[in-house]
Amino acid sequence: MPQLRLGLPKGSLQESTFQLFKRAGYNVSVRGRSYFPSIDDPELEVVLMRAQEIPRYVSEGVLDAGLSGLDWIMENQADVVEVADLAYSKQTSNPIRLVIAVAQDSEIKSVQDLQGKRIATELVGVTRRYLEENGVRATVEYSYGATEVKVPQLVDAIADLTETGSSLRANKLRVIATVLESTTRLHANKDSWKDGWKKEKLQNMAVLLQGALRADSKAGLKMNLPQDKLEQVLSVLPSMKHPTVAQLVNSDWMALEVVLDEKQARDLIPELKRSGAQDIIEYPLNKVIP
């Protein structure tokens, strides 16, 4: 049986990645500190490793494909095929940002003010290239952790990944530039992508994963209503396209079903009730495939 070797991120992204795969239809589980999870697809072999390393191993062909952030693909300068952009992170569905930050009371106001300064970061290569593009020469050093606390006693600035900005604010840091925005990418080795079976396997996986992500912010609504209330209900009801409407058997009542943004449902349901809808059911979605 052919197999595709897939690298999944261990650490902060691990739990949200496993949940995403579950919603997409794959059950992934790992025991203890094992680096080889089980998955209910015999055509997949999963390896857990740090997201920082996955693009390099994909580029070198050790892995057929993997999930890692665009930031780490760029840091490794990995020559890979992007299969899908998967907009999720450990806390939100928003992109993470690599930002340059300084102390709140620092005299550094712009990237140009970093000339000759010292900067700490995990993404040394990306940061150096960004500074070069802006004509700035500075010392960029690798940070082994606790990057935010190094300003201003140890370094003049940091280039750090942030999802919500809360850690930067807690450490009284001020952002002066955004180097890049990054989302998780499903990416493949170039030779693996040329293999017809592996390419189709990855494309199928991408459809399911992206469908699960789309469903995160969506909900389904079902309801019944008298036929003479249909136009009134439709006038307040948003949908992805057009609602499904069907007549109930031996009745002048209608059944209506619609998919909408989950956040809309809270305010919309009372309005639908006032407009004549009854038997309203809201239900979660696993996947939305356009």
C-alpha positions as CSV (number, residue, x, y, z in Angstrom):
1,M,0.0,0.0,0.0
2,P,1.4,3.4,-0.9
3,Q,1.9,5.8,2.0
4,L,2.4,9.6,2.4
5,R,4.6,10.7,5.2
6,L,3.2,13.9,6.8
7,G,4.8,16.2,9.4
8,L,2.5,17.8,12.0
9,P,3.7,20.5,14.4
10,K,4.5,19.4,18.0
11,G,4.0,22.0,20.7
12,S,1.7,25.0,20.8
13,L,0.0,24.1,17.5
14,Q,-0.4,20.4,18.2
15,E,-3.8,20.4,19.9
16,S,-5.4,22.8,17.5
17,T,-4.0,20.8,14.6
18,F,-5.4,17.5,15.9
19,Q,-8.8,19.2,16.4
20,L,-8.7,20.5,12.8
21,F,-7.9,17.1,11.5
22,K,-10.7,15.5,13.6
23,R,-13.2,18.0,12.1
24,A,-11.9,17.1,8.6
25,G,-12.5,13.4,9.3
26,Y,-9.1,12.2,10.5
27,N,-8.7,10.9,14.0
28,V,-5.2,11.5,15.2
29,S,-4.0,10.4,18.6
30,V,-0.6,10.2,20.4
31,R,0.5,8.4,23.5
32,G,2.8,10.1,26.0
33,R,5.8,11.6,24.4
34,S,5.7,9.6,21.2
35,Y,6.6,11.3,18.0
36,F,4.6,8.9,15.8
37,P,0.9,9.4,16.3
38,S,-1.7,7.0,15.1
39,I,-4.2,8.1,12.5
40,D,-7.2,6.2,11.1
41,D,-6.0,6.4,7.5
42,P,-3.5,3.6,6.6
43,E,-2.2,5.6,3.7
44,L,-0.8,8.3,6.0
45,E,2.3,8.1,8.2
46,V,2.4,11.0,10.7
47,V,5.5,12.3,12.3
48,L,5.4,15.0,15.1
49,M,8.2,17.6,15.1
50,R,8.8,21.2,15.8
51,A,7.1,23.5,13.3
52,Q,10.5,25.2,12.8
53,E,12.0,22.0,11.3
54,I,9.1,20.7,9.2
55,P,9.7,22.9,6.1
56,R,13.4,21.8,5.9
57,Y,12.5,18.2,6.1
58,V,9.8,18.6,3.5
59,S,12.2,20.4,1.2
60,E,14.8,17.7,1.6
61,G,12.3,14.9,0.9
62,V,12.5,13.3,4.4
63,L,8.8,14.2,4.6
64,D,6.4,14.2,1.6
65,A,4.4,17.1,3.1
66,G,3.9,19.0,6.3
67,L,2.1,21.7,8.2
68,S,4.0,24.7,9.3
69,G,3.8,28.5,9.3
70,L,4.8,30.6,6.3
71,D,7.3,32.3,8.7
72,W,9.2,29.0,9.1
73,I,9.0,28.2,5.5
74,M,10.6,31.6,4.8
75,E,13.1,31.2,7.6
76,N,14.3,27.9,6.2
77,Q,14.1,29.3,2.6
78,A,12.4,26.0,1.9
79,D,11.8,25.2,-1.8
80,V,8.4,23.6,-1.4
81,V,5.0,23.5,-3.1
82,E,2.2,25.3,-1.2
83,V,-0.8,23.1,-1.3
84,A,-3.2,25.1,0.9
85,D,-3.3,28.1,3.2
86,L,-4.9,27.0,6.5
87,A,-5.8,30.1,8.5
88,Y,-5.6,28.8,12.1
89,S,-3.2,29.2,15.0
90,K,-3.1,28.1,18.6
91,Q,-5.7,30.6,19.9
92,T,-7.6,32.2,16.9
93,S,-8.1,32.0,13.2
94,N,-6.2,35.2,12.7
95,P,-2.7,35.3,11.1
96,I,0.2,35.6,13.4
97,R,2.5,38.6,12.9
98,L,6.3,38.8,13.1
99,V,6.8,42.3,14.5
100,I,9.7,44.4,15.6
101,A,9.2,45.9,19.0
102,V,11.0,48.2,21.4
103,A,10.5,49.4,24.9
104,Q,7.6,51.9,25.2
105,D,10.0,54.7,26.2
106,S,12.6,53.9,23.6
107,E,13.8,56.6,21.3
108,I,13.6,54.2,18.4
109,K,10.6,55.2,16.3
110,S,11.1,53.5,12.9
111,V,13.0,50.6,11.2
112,Q,15.7,53.1,10.1
113,D,16.4,53.9,13.7
114,L,17.7,50.4,14.2
115,Q,20.9,51.2,12.3
116,G,23.8,49.7,14.4
117,K,21.4,48.3,17.0
118,R,21.1,44.8,18.5
119,I,18.0,42.7,17.8
120,A,17.0,39.4,19.3
121,T,14.7,36.9,17.5
122,E,14.0,33.3,16.7
123,L,13.6,34.2,13.0
124,V,17.1,35.4,12.3
125,G,17.1,34.9,8.6
126,V,13.8,36.6,7.9
127,T,14.7,39.5,10.2
128,R,18.1,40.0,8.5
129,R,16.6,40.0,5.1
130,Y,13.9,42.5,6.1
131,L,16.5,44.9,7.5
132,E,18.6,44.6,4.4
133,E,15.6,45.4,2.2
134,N,15.2,48.6,4.3
135,G,18.8,49.5,4.0
136,V,19.5,48.9,7.7
137,R,22.6,47.2,9.1
138,A,22.1,45.8,12.6
139,T,23.2,42.9,14.7
140,V,20.6,40.1,14.7
141,E,21.1,37.4,17.2
142,Y,19.2,34.2,17.9
143,S,17.0,34.2,21.0
144,Y,16.5,30.9,22.8
145,G,13.4,32.0,24.6
146,A,11.9,34.7,26.8
147,T,12.5,37.1,24.0
148,E,10.2,39.9,25.3
149,V,12.1,40.4,28.6
150,K,15.4,41.1,26.8
151,V,14.4,44.7,26.0
152,P,16.0,47.1,26.9
153,Q,18.7,45.6,29.2
154,L,20.1,43.1,26.8
155,V,19.0,44.2,23.3
156,D,17.6,47.3,21.7
157,A,14.7,45.6,20.0
158,I,13.2,42.2,19.3
159,A,11.5,40.6,16.3
160,D,8.9,38.3,17.8
161,L,5.8,36.4,16.7
162,T,2.5,37.6,18.2
163,E,-1.0,36.4,17.8
164,T,-3.0,38.8,20.0
165,G,-0.3,41.3,21.2
166,S,-1.1,40.7,24.8
167,S,2.4,39.5,25.7
168,L,4.0,42.5,24.1
169,R,1.7,44.8,26.0
170,A,2.3,43.0,29.3
171,N,6.1,43.5,28.8
172,K,5.6,47.2,28.0
173,L,6.8,46.9,24.4
174,R,5.8,49.1,21.4
175,V,5.6,47.7,17.8
176,I,7.4,49.8,15.2
177,A,7.1,47.5,12.2
178,T,5.4,44.3,11.0
179,V,7.8,42.1,9.1
180,L,5.3,39.6,7.8
181,E,1.9,38.0,8.5
182,S,1.9,34.2,8.6
183,T,-0.7,31.4,8.5
184,T,-0.2,27.7,8.6
185,R,0.5,26.2,5.2
186,L,0.1,22.6,4.0
187,H,3.2,22.3,1.8
188,A,4.7,19.4,-0.2
189,N,8.1,18.2,-1.4
190,K,8.5,19.0,-5.1
191,D,9.3,15.4,-6.1
192,S,6.4,14.1,-4.0
193,W,4.1,16.6,-5.7
194,K,5.1,15.1,-9.1
195,D,3.8,11.7,-7.9
196,G,0.2,11.5,-9.1
197,W,-1.1,9.4,-6.2
198,K,0.6,11.7,-3.5
199,K,-0.6,14.8,-5.3
200,E,-4.2,13.6,-5.3
201,K,-4.0,12.5,-1.7
202,L,-2.8,16.0,-0.6
203,Q,-5.4,17.8,-2.7
204,N,-8.1,15.7,-1.1
205,M,-6.7,16.4,2.3
206,A,-6.6,20.2,1.5
207,V,-10.3,20.2,0.5
208,L,-11.3,18.6,3.8
209,L,-9.1,20.7,6.0
210,Q,-10.2,24.0,4.3
211,G,-13.8,22.8,4.5
212,A,-13.4,22.3,8.3
213,L,-11.9,25.7,8.7
214,R,-14.7,27.4,6.8
215,A,-17.2,25.6,9.0
216,D,-15.6,27.0,12.2
217,S,-17.4,30.4,11.7
218,K,-20.6,29.0,10.2
219,A,-23.8,27.5,11.5
220,G,-26.9,26.0,10.0
221,L,-30.5,27.1,10.8
222,K,-33.7,25.2,10.2
223,M,-37.1,26.5,10.8
224,N,-40.8,26.1,9.8
225,L,-43.1,29.0,8.9
226,P,-46.5,29.8,7.4
227,Q,-46.4,30.3,3.7
228,D,-47.7,33.9,4.1
229,K,-44.7,34.7,6.3
230,L,-42.1,33.5,3.8
231,E,-41.3,36.9,2.2
232,Q,-41.0,38.6,5.6
233,V,-38.6,35.9,6.9
234,L,-36.5,36.0,3.7
235,S,-36.1,39.8,4.0
236,V,-34.2,39.4,7.3
237,L,-32.4,36.2,6.5
238,P,-28.8,36.3,5.2
239,S,-27.3,33.2,3.6
240,M,-24.2,32.0,1.8
241,K,-26.2,31.8,-1.4
242,H,-30.0,31.2,-1.3
243,P,-32.0,29.5,1.4
244,T,-33.5,26.1,0.8
245,V,-37.2,26.3,0.9
246,A,-39.6,23.3,0.7
247,Q,-43.4,22.9,1.3
248,L,-44.4,20.6,4.2
249,V,-46.6,17.7,3.1
250,N,-50.3,18.3,3.2
251,S,-49.8,21.8,4.7
252,D,-49.5,25.5,3.8
253,W,-46.4,25.6,5.9
254,M,-42.9,25.9,4.6
255,A,-39.6,24.4,5.8
256,L,-36.5,26.7,5.4
257,E,-32.8,25.9,5.8
258,V,-29.9,28.2,5.6
259,V,-26.1,28.4,6.4
260,L,-24.9,31.7,7.8
261,D,-22.1,33.2,10.0
262,E,-22.4,31.8,13.5
263,K,-22.1,35.3,15.1
264,Q,-25.3,36.3,13.2
265,A,-27.4,33.6,14.7
266,R,-27.6,35.1,18.2
267,D,-29.3,38.3,17.1
268,L,-31.1,36.8,14.1
269,I,-33.1,34.0,15.9
270,P,-35.3,36.3,18.0
271,E,-36.0,38.4,14.8
272,L,-36.9,35.3,12.9
273,K,-39.3,34.3,15.7
274,R,-40.9,37.7,15.6
275,S,-41.3,37.4,11.8
276,G,-43.3,34.2,12.1
277,A,-40.7,31.4,12.1
278,Q,-41.2,28.5,14.4
279,D,-39.4,25.3,15.4
280,I,-36.0,27.0,14.9
281,I,-33.0,24.8,15.2
282,E,-29.4,25.9,15.1
283,Y,-26.8,23.3,14.4
284,P,-23.0,23.2,14.1
285,L,-21.2,22.3,10.8
286,N,-18.2,20.1,10.4
287,K,-17.2,21.1,6.9
288,V,-18.3,23.7,4.3
289,I,-17.1,22.9,0.8
290,P,-18.0,25.6,-1.8
